[in-house]
Amino acid sequence: MTPGITVRRLDAAAYAELGPAFAELASHALEPNPHMAPAAVSAATLLVPEEDIVVLCAWLSEALDFEQLIGVWALRRERGWRSGFAAALVSPLVPLYEVSSLPVIDRDHAEGAARALMRYLVASSDLPHALILPVLPLEGLGYAALAEACRVTGSRIFSYERWVRPIMVPQPGEDSDHYLRRSLGSGYKKRMQQFRAVAKQGALTFRRSRGRAALEALDAFLALEAAGWKGEAGTAIACLPEDAAYFRRLAELFAATDSLQIDALLLDGRVLAMGLLLDSGDRRHFLKIAYDESQARHSPGRTLTIAMLQADLAGTPPALLDSGAGEGVDAGAYVWGERRTMAHAIIRTGPGRSGPPEAAAYGRMWLRRLRGLMRSRAGRAASGRPRA
């Protein structure tokens, strides 16, 4: 272990007591990640067996009887199709949403914390040596620290499917108009004309709720999502009892620390769209959106994100807003102008060879490519058919 740094393994119940320590870590982390928070881990126990959850905590001892939390990585044991039916560790715990797989490490002790976490994994004979990281940023200080820790410990990062995720990183003192001109470029005039056209249809109101008020707005959010095609297909959160219970618990725990936010856009008092977001440190994660599909002519999702951006830059914006956009999502549909490369990745800790998890990842990648190619050909064939 790195001198002065100790890594301890906790279960979900013990980790739940570290809320204040995690909040302090997040306030000066390289990359705050709300899905590594004790609140997120506690909520995850509704979907993940507690015996499968492994939380690694790196502690720095600088004085007698004093320790500082400088690193956290929450993982779960898995043996299923994603791992090629071999034992593996997966992060994040719940793969329902496009969240980050990165550990949270202190910016002032990043090198030591990342190395200590990786060395613990390499040395642990009772933990799998394949780490499946389905949403890993391949850019930024957090990834750089993790990659260096892998190099030092002889571990390897294999990245498979890649995509580009929109994010917002405002410049100091930047207002919304300047940001939108910069992010939208030549499309600025058209997008803003569309936004102003909605306001001409009636009274356009933006409402931001945080903490307890956001929790009270959650039912309206879930109902809005269930009223659309997801409700008809049975995939809306409200249609899935276990997912709904997890989502409500997650919201309750983040609301308790004023880290839950729900933004809503209304036209003449009728909700057009709503967004649910989580805060951690100086970052914000856009977890989920719902909108009134009968108002599609108003582009409710895009209109909401413009209103959100205006509200953010009128006050104190997050240092980074993560759109949460997943694979296959058109980055150009978002108003946030910065981009970040993401990937499905696997870390093989130590000098071991590739195995079933890597083979499963390659298989999944090529099956998705084949499916995409077949759909593309089917689309071209359909477009070329003569009209009746």
N, C-alpha and C positions, 0 to 999 in steps of 0.2 A: 504494500500500500504506500501511497505517497505520504512522506513524513508529515505528521500532524493532521492527516485526514483519515477518518474511519468510515467505512461503509457498513450500515446495518440493514438487515432485511426485516421489514415490518409486514404484518397482515393489515387488512383493511380497517379493522377495529382500532388497532393501535395507531394507525396513521391518521384516523379521524380526529385525534387529539392535537394534531400539529397544524391546525388552521392558521393561528397567528404566525407561527414560524414560517409556513409556506408563503403567507402574504408578505412577510418581510423579505423572503428570498425573491419573490416575484417583482418586488419594487426595485431591485437592482440586478435582475437577471439579464443574461445576454438575449434570451428570447422567452418572454413569459408565455406560458401555455396553460390556459385554464383547465384543460382536460387532464392535467397532472395534479390538480388541486385536490385536497382531501374531500371537498364537497363533491367533485366529479367521481372520485373513487367510491365514496359512500353510496352515491346514486347508482353506480354501476353494479353494486352487489344485488340489485333487484334483477339483473339479467345474467350476471356472471357468478358462478359459485365462489364463495369467499376463499375456499381452499385453493382455487386456481389463481388468485391474485397475489402478485409479488411486487412489493414496493421497496425500491432501493433508495436509501437516504444516505447522502454523504455529509459528514459532519467535520467541521474544522475546530480543533482544540487549540486555542491561543493562550488560555490562562487556566489556572486551577479551577475546576468545577464550573467551567463555562464552555459551551459549544455553540457553534453557529451552523445552521443548516445551509449548505452551499450547493447541494445537488439533489434532484429527485427524478426518478424514472419509474413510472408505474407500468407494469407489464402483467400479462396473464398467460398461463399455460394453455397450450392448444395442441390437439392431435386430431386434425380433420382434413378436409379437402384442401384448404389453403396451405397447409403444411405438408401436403403429400402423405398425410396420415402418419407422419413421424412427429416426435415430440419437438415443440418449438415454443418460444416466447413471442407474444404479439403485443404491440403498442400502437394505438391506444386501446384501452380496455374494451370499449364499445364501438364497433365499426359501423354504426348507423349513420353517422354524419361525417362530412369531410373535415376531420380534425387533424392536428399535427401529431406526428410520432416522436418529435424531438424531446429529449429530457430537458428539464429546467436546471440551468447551472448559473451560479453567481458570476457576474462579469469580472469581478476582481480576482476570482480564483478559478477561472474557467478551465485553464489547462489542467490544474491539479484535480478538480472535481470530475472532469470528463475522463481522465486517465484512471482515477480511483474507481469509478463506476464500471469501466470496461475491464479493469484488472480483476474486480470482484467477479464479474461474469465469467471471465476466462478461468479463474481459479475454482469456481463452484462446481463440484462434481455432481451435485444433485440437481443442477439446472441445465436445461437444454442449451446447446451452443449455437443454435440458429435463432436469430432475432428477426421476426417478420415485421417490417415497418411500412404499412401500406400507403401512408401519406407523409413522405419525408421531403422536406425542402432541401434542394440541392444547392442552395445559395444562402449566404448570410453567415454571421458569426457563430451561430449555434451549430450549423452544419460543419463549419471549419474546425471547431473545437472537437466535435465528434469524429471527424475524419482523421484528425491528428492523433486522437486517442486510439483509434483503430490501427493506425500505422505503428505507433509505439508498442502496442500489444500484439502485433502480428495478426490482427484481425482484418477481414476484408469486407468491403461494401460492394454488393452487386445491385445495380439499379436496372429496372426492367421498363415497364411502361412509363412514359413521361408525358407531362402536359404543362400548360402554362396557366397560372392562377393570377387573376387580377388582385391587386392590393392597393391600398392608399397610403402614401408616405408624404404628407404635406410638408412644404418648406416652411421654415419659421416665419410667422407673420403673414402667411399667404391667405387671401380671402377666397371665397368660393368661386367668384367669377374668374379670377386669375387661374385658379386650379382647373376649372372646367375648360377654359380656353386651352390650357396646356395639355390636359388629358384627352379632350375630344378632337383637338386639332381642326381639320377642315370640316368635321361633322358638328362643330360647336353650334353654328347658326341653326341648322336643321333641328338638332336635339332640343335646343332652348325654345324654338318656335313651337315644337310639339308640347313641351312642358307648359308654356304660357297658354297654349290652346286649351289645355285641360282646365286651367283656372278660369277661362272665359265661359265654361259650361256651368259654373256655379261657384259657391264659396269653397275654396280649397284650403283645408286646414291640416296642419301637421301637428301631431301630438306625440311627445316623448315621455314615457313612463319609466321610472327606475325603482329598484328595490321592491318594497311592498306594493306600490302602485302597479308596477310591472307584473307582479304575481297575480294581482286582481284582474289584469287584462289578458291573462293566459287563456282563460276559457274562450274569450272572443277570438283569439288567435287560432285555437284548435278548431273552433266551429267554422271559421272562415276557410281553413284548409280542407276540412271535411265536406264543405259545400261544393267543392269542385270535382275534377276528374279523379283525384286521389281517393275521395270518399266513395265515388261510384266503383272504383277498382278495389276498394277495401284496403288500400295502402296508406291512407291518412293516419296520423298518429292516434286520433280519437277512435279509429276502428280497430286498433291493436292494443288490447288491454295491458299487456306487459310493457310495451313501448310507452304507452301513455303514463303508466305508473312511474317508469324511469324518468320520463320527461318532466313530470310534475315534481318529483323528488329533486331532480337537478335544479329546476327553477326555484323551488323553496329554499334550498341550501345556498344558492348564489344570491337570492333576494335578501337573505339574512345578513349578508355583508355588503349590500348595495352594489352587487356586481352583475345584476340582471337588468337588462334594458329591453323594452318593447317599443318600437316606433310604429306609428300608424298614420296613414294618409287618408283623409276623409273628403268627400265631395258632397256638399250640402248635407253634412252629418252622416252620410253613408260611407262605410269603410271601403276604400279601394284596395288597400294593401297593408300588410303588417310585416315587420321584421323582428326576429328575436335575436338578441346579441348577448354575449358574455364578455366581461372585462377581467383582465388579469394584468397587474402592474400597469404599464402605460400602453397596453395593447387591447384591441377589441376584436372579437371574433364574431362574424355574422353567421350564426348557426343555422337559421332557417327562415324562409319567406313564405307567406301565404297571400293570395290576392283574389279579388272577385273576378272570376272568369267571364261573367256577363258584361264586364266593363273593359274587355280586352282592347276595344278601340282607343282607350286612353293610355295603353301601355302601362298598366298600374305598377308593375314591378320596377320598371325603369324610372317612372315618375317618382316612386317612393325613394329610390336610391339618390336621385338628385336632391330631393328634399332633405334626406338624411345628411348628405354631404354639406348642404347649406347650413344646417343646424350645427354640424360638427365644427365647421370653420368659422361660425359666428361666435363660438365660445372657445373652450380649450379642447382641441381635437386630440384623439389618441395619436401616439407616435407612429403607430401602424395599425391599419384596419385590414383584417384578413377577410376577403370575400367568402371564403369557404367553397369556392367554385371547384367542382370535381372534374373528372375526365369527361371529355365529350361536350363540355359546356363552352359555348362561344364566348371567349374573353371580350370580344367587341361589344357584347350586349351590356356590359357594365360601364359605369361612368368613372370608375377608379382607374387611374392612368398607369400605375406602375405594374410590373409583371414579375412573377417569381416562378422559377422552374421547380416542379414537383415530380416525385417519382414513387412508384412502388419499389421498395428496396428490401434486401435481406442482408444482415450482417452475420458473417460466420466468425464467431469469437475464437481467437486462438488459431493454431495452424491446421485445423481439421479440413478435410476435403468437402467439396460440395456434395449435397445429398438430396433426398426427396423434396425438401422445401424449395430448393432452387429449381429442380425439375418441374415441380408443380407451377412455379412462377412462370417459367418459360412456356409451359403448356398453356397456361391461361392467356399469356400474351399472344401466342400464335392463334389460339382459338378466337380471341377477340378480333385480331386482324383479319382472319378468314371470314368471320361473321360480317365485319365491316365491308370487306370486298364483295361478298355476296349481296349485301343490301345495296351497295353502290351499283352493281351490275343489274340488279332487279329494277332499281330506280331508272337507270338509263334505258333499259328495255321497255319499261312502262311508258316513259316519255316519248319513245320512238314509235309507239303503236299508232296506227291510223285511227282517227276519230270516227265513231259510228255516225 
